[in-house]
Amino acid sequence: MRRANEARLYALTTATACALALLAGVVGAPTRAVMQNLVFDQYQRWKPRPSDPNLPVRIIAVDEESLKRLGQWPWPRERLAALVNALKNAGAAAIAFDFLFSEKDRADTGAPAGDTPDDAFARAIDGAPVVLGSFVSEAPNGAGASAKAGFVTAGDDATKFLTPAPGLWRPCPSSRSTRPASASSTGGPTRTGSCDGCR
C-alpha cells in the first residue's frame, strides 16, 4: 500500500512538473517577462539588497517626501538648475534625468528672453556631464535626429528584431541646445526615425 502511494505521488509530481514546463513554453515571452519581474520585485520586498555607501551610483528620487518639502511636480527649472550645479560642485561624473523636458517651464512666459527658467537650466547643464531623457513613439512627428552611438553585433541583423518607432519626443530646444547626450525611454527595443516633440 505504501509503495502504491509513493508511486502515485511520484507520478503526480512528475506530471505537474511536465505540465508547468509545457505551460512555460506555451505562455508568450511578454507574459513570462511580466511574471519574472513580479517575482523579482517580491524577492526585493522580502529581502532587499543592502545599500553600500561605497558604490559610485546615487539616485536622487522625486518621492513623496520630496514633493511634501519642495511642492508639486513639475518643479521649476531653476530648482533643477540648482540641483545640477550642486551635483557638479560635488564632483558627479554623470548626471542623468529620467524625465522628459518636452515643454517649456510654466514661468517662461513672463520672463525676459535670455533670463527664463529654461535658460537657467540650459546654462547649468552647459558643459556638464548631463544626459536628458527622450521618448520614442510609434507616431511619426517630424524631422530626424542623428545617431549618438553605434552598436557592434555578431550574427543576424539585430534591426530585424526591433520594433519600428518613427517618432521621438526630445527635450525642448533651450535644454537640448547645450546637452551633451540624450537617452531614450521606451517599453522595449526600438528602431527610431525620430522627431522633435517640444510643443
Secondary structure, 3 states (H helix, E strand, C coil): CHHHHHHHHHHHHHHHHHHHHHHHHHCCHHHHHHHHHHHHHHHHHHCCCCCCCCCCCCCCCCCHHHHHHHCCCCCCHHHHHHHHHHHHHCCCCCEECCCCCCCCCHHHHHCCCCCCHHHHHHHHHCCCCEEEEEEEECCCCCCCCCCCCCCCCCCCCHHHHCEEECEEECCCHHHHCCCCEEEEECCCCEEECCCCCCC
